[in-house]
Amino acid sequence: MRWLVYVLTQALKLAELRLRGSAAKDVELLALRHHLAVRERGTGS
């Protein structure tokens, strides 16, 4: 459950940065997507 809260928090932060026009966080966005994919593979969902 904690990881879900963390992921949602990070996603909101990244969305806010993108709305401000910052494209420098693309690497973090890719890392977040990778983290989610690994989690999904690990749980089999």
mmJSON file of the N, C-alpha and C atoms, coordinates in Angstrom:
{"data_MODEL":{"atom_site":{
"group_PDB":["ATOM","ATOM","ATOM","ATOM","ATOM","ATOM","ATOM","ATOM","ATOM","ATOM","ATOM","ATOM","ATOM","ATOM","ATOM","ATOM","ATOM","ATOM","ATOM","ATOM","ATOM","ATOM","ATOM","ATOM","ATOM","ATOM","ATOM","ATOM","ATOM","ATOM","ATOM","ATOM","ATOM","ATOM","ATOM","ATOM","ATOM","ATOM","ATOM","ATOM","ATOM","ATOM","ATOM","ATOM","ATOM","ATOM","ATOM","ATOM","ATOM","ATOM","ATOM","ATOM","ATOM","ATOM","ATOM","ATOM","ATOM","ATOM","ATOM","ATOM","ATOM","ATOM","ATOM","ATOM","ATOM","ATOM","ATOM","ATOM","ATOM","ATOM","ATOM","ATOM","ATOM","ATOM","ATOM","ATOM","ATOM","ATOM","ATOM","ATOM","ATOM","ATOM","ATOM","ATOM","ATOM","ATOM","ATOM","ATOM","ATOM","ATOM","ATOM","ATOM","ATOM","ATOM","ATOM","ATOM","ATOM","ATOM","ATOM","ATOM","ATOM","ATOM","ATOM","ATOM","ATOM","ATOM","ATOM","ATOM","ATOM","ATOM","ATOM","ATOM","ATOM","ATOM","ATOM","ATOM","ATOM","ATOM","ATOM","ATOM","ATOM","ATOM","ATOM","ATOM","ATOM","ATOM","ATOM","ATOM","ATOM","ATOM","ATOM","ATOM","ATOM","ATOM","ATOM"],
"id":[1,2,3,4,5,6,7,8,9,10,11,12,13,14,15,16,17,18,19,20,21,22,23,24,25,26,27,28,29,30,31,32,33,34,35,36,37,38,39,40,41,42,43,44,45,46,47,48,49,50,51,52,53,54,55,56,57,58,59,60,61,62,63,64,65,66,67,68,69,70,71,72,73,74,75,76,77,78,79,80,81,82,83,84,85,86,87,88,89,90,91,92,93,94,95,96,97,98,99,100,101,102,103,104,105,106,107,108,109,110,111,112,113,114,115,116,117,118,119,120,121,122,123,124,125,126,127,128,129,130,131,132,133,134,135],
"type_symbol":["N","C","C","N","C","C","N","C","C","N","C","C","N","C","C","N","C","C","N","C","C","N","C","C","N","C","C","N","C","C","N","C","C","N","C","C","N","C","C","N","C","C","N","C","C","N","C","C","N","C","C","N","C","C","N","C","C","N","C","C","N","C","C","N","C","C","N","C","C","N","C","C","N","C","C","N","C","C","N","C","C","N","C","C","N","C","C","N","C","C","N","C","C","N","C","C","N","C","C","N","C","C","N","C","C","N","C","C","N","C","C","N","C","C","N","C","C","N","C","C","N","C","C","N","C","C","N","C","C","N","C","C","N","C","C"],
"label_atom_id":["N","CA","C","N","CA","C","N","CA","C","N","CA","C","N","CA","C","N","CA","C","N","CA","C","N","CA","C","N","CA","C","N","CA","C","N","CA","C","N","CA","C","N","CA","C","N","CA","C","N","CA","C","N","CA","C","N","CA","C","N","CA","C","N","CA","C","N","CA","C","N","CA","C","N","CA","C","N","CA","C","N","CA","C","N","CA","C","N","CA","C","N","CA","C","N","CA","C","N","CA","C","N","CA","C","N","CA","C","N","CA","C","N","CA","C","N","CA","C","N","CA","C","N","CA","C","N","CA","C","N","CA","C","N","CA","C","N","CA","C","N","CA","C","N","CA","C","N","CA","C","N","CA","C","N","CA","C"],
"label_alt_id":[null,null,null,null,null,null,null,null,null,null,null,null,null,null,null,null,null,null,null,null,null,null,null,null,null,null,null,null,null,null,null,null,null,null,null,null,null,null,null,null,null,null,null,null,null,null,null,null,null,null,null,null,null,null,null,null,null,null,null,null,null,null,null,null,null,null,null,null,null,null,null,null,null,null,null,null,null,null,null,null,null,null,null,null,null,null,null,null,null,null,null,null,null,null,null,null,null,null,null,null,null,null,null,null,null,null,null,null,null,null,null,null,null,null,null,null,null,null,null,null,null,null,null,null,null,null,null,null,null,null,null,null,null,null,null],
"label_comp_id":["MET","MET","MET","ARG","ARG","ARG","TRP","TRP","TRP","LEU","LEU","LEU","VAL","VAL","VAL","TYR","TYR","TYR","VAL","VAL","VAL","LEU","LEU","LEU","THR","THR","THR","GLN","GLN","GLN","ALA","ALA","ALA","LEU","LEU","LEU","LYS","LYS","LYS","LEU","LEU","LEU","ALA","ALA","ALA","GLU","GLU","GLU","LEU","LEU","LEU","ARG","ARG","ARG","LEU","LEU","LEU","ARG","ARG","ARG","GLY","GLY","GLY","SER","SER","SER","ALA","ALA","ALA","ALA","ALA","ALA","LYS","LYS","LYS","ASP","ASP","ASP","VAL","VAL","VAL","GLU","GLU","GLU","LEU","LEU","LEU","LEU","LEU","LEU","ALA","ALA","ALA","LEU","LEU","LEU","ARG","ARG","ARG","HIS","HIS","HIS","HIS","HIS","HIS","LEU","LEU","LEU","ALA","ALA","ALA","VAL","VAL","VAL","ARG","ARG","ARG","GLU","GLU","GLU","ARG","ARG","ARG","GLY","GLY","GLY","THR","THR","THR","GLY","GLY","GLY","SER","SER","SER"],
"label_asym_id":["A","A","A","A","A","A","A","A","A","A","A","A","A","A","A","A","A","A","A","A","A","A","A","A","A","A","A","A","A","A","A","A","A","A","A","A","A","A","A","A","A","A","A","A","A","A","A","A","A","A","A","A","A","A","A","A","A","A","A","A","A","A","A","A","A","A","A","A","A","A","A","A","A","A","A","A","A","A","A","A","A","A","A","A","A","A","A","A","A","A","A","A","A","A","A","A","A","A","A","A","A","A","A","A","A","A","A","A","A","A","A","A","A","A","A","A","A","A","A","A","A","A","A","A","A","A","A","A","A","A","A","A","A","A","A"],
"label_entity_id":["1","1","1","1","1","1","1","1","1","1","1","1","1","1","1","1","1","1","1","1","1","1","1","1","1","1","1","1","1","1","1","1","1","1","1","1","1","1","1","1","1","1","1","1","1","1","1","1","1","1","1","1","1","1","1","1","1","1","1","1","1","1","1","1","1","1","1","1","1","1","1","1","1","1","1","1","1","1","1","1","1","1","1","1","1","1","1","1","1","1","1","1","1","1","1","1","1","1","1","1","1","1","1","1","1","1","1","1","1","1","1","1","1","1","1","1","1","1","1","1","1","1","1","1","1","1","1","1","1","1","1","1","1","1","1"],
"label_seq_id":[1,1,1,2,2,2,3,3,3,4,4,4,5,5,5,6,6,6,7,7,7,8,8,8,9,9,9,10,10,10,11,11,11,12,12,12,13,13,13,14,14,14,15,15,15,16,16,16,17,17,17,18,18,18,19,19,19,20,20,20,21,21,21,22,22,22,23,23,23,24,24,24,25,25,25,26,26,26,27,27,27,28,28,28,29,29,29,30,30,30,31,31,31,32,32,32,33,33,33,34,34,34,35,35,35,36,36,36,37,37,37,38,38,38,39,39,39,40,40,40,41,41,41,42,42,42,43,43,43,44,44,44,45,45,45],
"pdbx_PDB_ins_code":[null,null,null,null,null,null,null,null,null,null,null,null,null,null,null,null,null,null,null,null,null,null,null,null,null,null,null,null,null,null,null,null,null,null,null,null,null,null,null,null,null,null,null,null,null,null,null,null,null,null,null,null,null,null,null,null,null,null,null,null,null,null,null,null,null,null,null,null,null,null,null,null,null,null,null,null,null,null,null,null,null,null,null,null,null,null,null,null,null,null,null,null,null,null,null,null,null,null,null,null,null,null,null,null,null,null,null,null,null,null,null,null,null,null,null,null,null,null,null,null,null,null,null,null,null,null,null,null,null,null,null,null,null,null,null],
"Cartn_x":[0.826,0.0,0.867,1.963,2.837,3.419,3.802,4.39,3.379,2.104,1.069,0.955,0.971,0.917,2.136,3.304,4.536,4.436,3.988,3.889,2.91,1.758,0.777,1.321,2.019,2.615,3.628,4.49,5.492,4.824,3.775,3.071,2.469,1.898,1.332,2.419,3.553,4.667,5.136,5.271,5.718,4.699,3.419,2.374,2.436,2.65,2.757,3.955,5.087,6.28,6.046,5.349,5.085,4.139,3.179,2.273,3.033,4.085,4.915,5.865,5.873,6.699,8.079,8.297,9.612,9.66,10.472,10.63,11.828,12.501,13.712,13.407,12.15,11.8,11.374,11.596,11.215,11.902,13.148,13.881,13.213,12.782,12.096,10.771,10.08,8.816,9.049,10.09,10.42,10.773,11.509,11.872,10.63,9.685,8.442,7.652,7.579,6.874,7.553,8.889,9.633,9.348,9.341,9.07,7.687,6.699,5.347,5.32,6.022,6.047,6.685,7.76,8.419,7.485,6.777,5.825,4.727,4.19,3.118,3.613,4.833,5.392,5.595,6.027,6.29,5.038,3.919,2.669,1.835,2.205,1.465,0.147,-0.034,-1.291,-1.231],
"Cartn_y":[-1.202,0.0,1.263,1.206,2.387,2.734,1.697,1.976,2.651,2.311,2.937,4.418,4.75,6.158,6.898,6.271,6.883,7.122,6.112,6.22,7.318,7.368,8.407,9.794,9.919,11.204,11.649,10.733,11.062,11.421,10.709,10.995,12.396,12.788,14.133,15.197,14.948,15.903,16.066,14.947,15.001,15.722,15.471,16.145,17.653,18.058,19.487,20.109,19.415,19.93,20.057,19.095,19.147,20.288,20.555,21.679,23.007,23.037,24.246,24.352,23.368,23.423,22.821,22.061,21.462,20.091,19.973,18.683,17.927,18.502,17.892,16.66,16.442,15.323,14.088,14.097,12.949,11.666,11.778,10.6,10.025,10.905,10.43,9.773,10.324,9.735,8.332,8.175,6.852,5.887,6.376,5.53,5.11,6.019,5.71,4.644,4.796,3.796,2.433,2.447,1.193,0.555,1.367,0.875,0.219,0.856,0.29,-1.029,-1.077,-2.299,-3.448,-3.153,-4.185,-4.669,-3.748,-4.113,-5.025,-4.651,-5.446,-6.844,-6.943,-8.251,-9.072,-8.414,-9.104,-9.639,-8.926,-9.358,-10.216,-10.224,-11.027,-10.415,-9.094,-8.455,-7.971],
"Cartn_z":[0.0,0.0,0.0,0.758,0.824,-0.533,-1.288,-2.599,-3.508,-3.366,-4.187,-3.862,-2.586,-2.174,-2.718,-2.622,-3.134,-4.64,-5.362,-6.821,-7.215,-6.551,-6.865,-6.549,-5.441,-5.071,-6.114,-6.533,-7.548,-8.875,-9.231,-10.485,-10.455,-9.315,-9.19,-9.279,-8.657,-8.724,-10.166,-10.87,-12.258,-13.137,-12.896,-13.668,-13.434,-12.2,-11.884,-12.6,-12.575,-13.253,-14.755,-15.323,-16.768,-17.102,-16.223,-16.447,-16.396,-15.61,-15.524,-16.713,-17.567,-18.768,-18.594,-17.543,-17.322,-17.973,-19.012,-19.683,-19.122,-18.144,-17.596,-16.763,-16.436,-15.572,-16.366,-17.673,-18.501,-18.046,-17.617,-17.157,-15.917,-14.999,-13.799,-14.159,-15.144,-15.581,-16.137,-16.939,-17.47,-16.344,-15.348,-14.214,-13.44,-13.285,-12.584,-13.346,-14.664,-15.478,-15.373,-15.38,-15.248,-13.893,-12.842,-11.486,-11.428,-12.038,-12.064,-12.831,-13.957,-14.762,-13.986,-13.275,-12.47,-11.372,-10.731,-9.675,-10.229,-11.403,-12.007,-12.351,-12.878,-13.199,-11.938,-10.881,-9.621,-8.965,-9.117,-8.488,-9.426,-10.706,-11.67,-12.088,-11.853,-12.261,-13.682],
"occupancy":[1.0,1.0,1.0,1.0,1.0,1.0,1.0,1.0,1.0,1.0,1.0,1.0,1.0,1.0,1.0,1.0,1.0,1.0,1.0,1.0,1.0,1.0,1.0,1.0,1.0,1.0,1.0,1.0,1.0,1.0,1.0,1.0,1.0,1.0,1.0,1.0,1.0,1.0,1.0,1.0,1.0,1.0,1.0,1.0,1.0,1.0,1.0,1.0,1.0,1.0,1.0,1.0,1.0,1.0,1.0,1.0,1.0,1.0,1.0,1.0,1.0,1.0,1.0,1.0,1.0,1.0,1.0,1.0,1.0,1.0,1.0,1.0,1.0,1.0,1.0,1.0,1.0,1.0,1.0,1.0,1.0,1.0,1.0,1.0,1.0,1.0,1.0,1.0,1.0,1.0,1.0,1.0,1.0,1.0,1.0,1.0,1.0,1.0,1.0,1.0,1.0,1.0,1.0,1.0,1.0,1.0,1.0,1.0,1.0,1.0,1.0,1.0,1.0,1.0,1.0,1.0,1.0,1.0,1.0,1.0,1.0,1.0,1.0,1.0,1.0,1.0,1.0,1.0,1.0,1.0,1.0,1.0,1.0,1.0,1.0],
"B_iso_or_equiv":[0.0,0.0,0.0,0.0,0.0,0.0,0.0,0.0,0.0,0.0,0.0,0.0,0.0,0.0,0.0,0.0,0.0,0.0,0.0,0.0,0.0,0.0,0.0,0.0,0.0,0.0,0.0,0.0,0.0,0.0,0.0,0.0,0.0,0.0,0.0,0.0,0.0,0.0,0.0,0.0,0.0,0.0,0.0,0.0,0.0,0.0,0.0,0.0,0.0,0.0,0.0,0.0,0.0,0.0,0.0,0.0,0.0,0.0,0.0,0.0,0.0,0.0,0.0,0.0,0.0,0.0,0.0,0.0,0.0,0.0,0.0,0.0,0.0,0.0,0.0,0.0,0.0,0.0,0.0,0.0,0.0,0.0,0.0,0.0,0.0,0.0,0.0,0.0,0.0,0.0,0.0,0.0,0.0,0.0,0.0,0.0,0.0,0.0,0.0,0.0,0.0,0.0,0.0,0.0,0.0,0.0,0.0,0.0,0.0,0.0,0.0,0.0,0.0,0.0,0.0,0.0,0.0,0.0,0.0,0.0,0.0,0.0,0.0,0.0,0.0,0.0,0.0,0.0,0.0,0.0,0.0,0.0,0.0,0.0,0.0],
"pdbx_formal_charge":[null,null,null,null,null,null,null,null,null,null,null,null,null,null,null,null,null,null,null,null,null,null,null,null,null,null,null,null,null,null,null,null,null,null,null,null,null,null,null,null,null,null,null,null,null,null,null,null,null,null,null,null,null,null,null,null,null,null,null,null,null,null,null,null,null,null,null,null,null,null,null,null,null,null,null,null,null,null,null,null,null,null,null,null,null,null,null,null,null,null,null,null,null,null,null,null,null,null,null,null,null,null,null,null,null,null,null,null,null,null,null,null,null,null,null,null,null,null,null,null,null,null,null,null,null,null,null,null,null,null,null,null,null,null,null],
"auth_seq_id":[1,1,1,2,2,2,3,3,3,4,4,4,5,5,5,6,6,6,7,7,7,8,8,8,9,9,9,10,10,10,11,11,11,12,12,12,13,13,13,14,14,14,15,15,15,16,16,16,17,17,17,18,18,18,19,19,19,20,20,20,21,21,21,22,22,22,23,23,23,24,24,24,25,25,25,26,26,26,27,27,27,28,28,28,29,29,29,30,30,30,31,31,31,32,32,32,33,33,33,34,34,34,35,35,35,36,36,36,37,37,37,38,38,38,39,39,39,40,40,40,41,41,41,42,42,42,43,43,43,44,44,44,45,45,45],
"auth_comp_id":["MET","MET","MET","ARG","ARG","ARG","TRP","TRP","TRP","LEU","LEU","LEU","VAL","VAL","VAL","TYR","TYR","TYR","VAL","VAL","VAL","LEU","LEU","LEU","THR","THR","THR","GLN","GLN","GLN","ALA","ALA","ALA","LEU","LEU","LEU","LYS","LYS","LYS","LEU","LEU","LEU","ALA","ALA","ALA","GLU","GLU","GLU","LEU","LEU","LEU","ARG","ARG","ARG","LEU","LEU","LEU","ARG","ARG","ARG","GLY","GLY","GLY","SER","SER","SER","ALA","ALA","ALA","ALA","ALA","ALA","LYS","LYS","LYS","ASP","ASP","ASP","VAL","VAL","VAL","GLU","GLU","GLU","LEU","LEU","LEU","LEU","LEU","LEU","ALA","ALA","ALA","LEU","LEU","LEU","ARG","ARG","ARG","HIS","HIS","HIS","HIS","HIS","HIS","LEU","LEU","LEU","ALA","ALA","ALA","VAL","VAL","VAL","ARG","ARG","ARG","GLU","GLU","GLU","ARG","ARG","ARG","GLY","GLY","GLY","THR","THR","THR","GLY","GLY","GLY","SER","SER","SER"],
"auth_asym_id":["A","A","A","A","A","A","A","A","A","A","A","A","A","A","A","A","A","A","A","A","A","A","A","A","A","A","A","A","A","A","A","A","A","A","A","A","A","A","A","A","A","A","A","A","A","A","A","A","A","A","A","A","A","A","A","A","A","A","A","A","A","A","A","A","A","A","A","A","A","A","A","A","A","A","A","A","A","A","A","A","A","A","A","A","A","A","A","A","A","A","A","A","A","A","A","A","A","A","A","A","A","A","A","A","A","A","A","A","A","A","A","A","A","A","A","A","A","A","A","A","A","A","A","A","A","A","A","A","A","A","A","A","A","A","A"],
"auth_atom_id":["N","CA","C","N","CA","C","N","CA","C","N","CA","C","N","CA","C","N","CA","C","N","CA","C","N","CA","C","N","CA","C","N","CA","C","N","CA","C","N","CA","C","N","CA","C","N","CA","C","N","CA","C","N","CA","C","N","CA","C","N","CA","C","N","CA","C","N","CA","C","N","CA","C","N","CA","C","N","CA","C","N","CA","C","N","CA","C","N","CA","C","N","CA","C","N","CA","C","N","CA","C","N","CA","C","N","CA","C","N","CA","C","N","CA","C","N","CA","C","N","CA","C","N","CA","C","N","CA","C","N","CA","C","N","CA","C","N","CA","C","N","CA","C","N","CA","C","N","CA","C","N","CA","C","N","CA","C"],
"pdbx_PDB_model_num":[1,1,1,1,1,1,1,1,1,1,1,1,1,1,1,1,1,1,1,1,1,1,1,1,1,1,1,1,1,1,1,1,1,1,1,1,1,1,1,1,1,1,1,1,1,1,1,1,1,1,1,1,1,1,1,1,1,1,1,1,1,1,1,1,1,1,1,1,1,1,1,1,1,1,1,1,1,1,1,1,1,1,1,1,1,1,1,1,1,1,1,1,1,1,1,1,1,1,1,1,1,1,1,1,1,1,1,1,1,1,1,1,1,1,1,1,1,1,1,1,1,1,1,1,1,1,1,1,1,1,1,1,1,1,1]
}}}
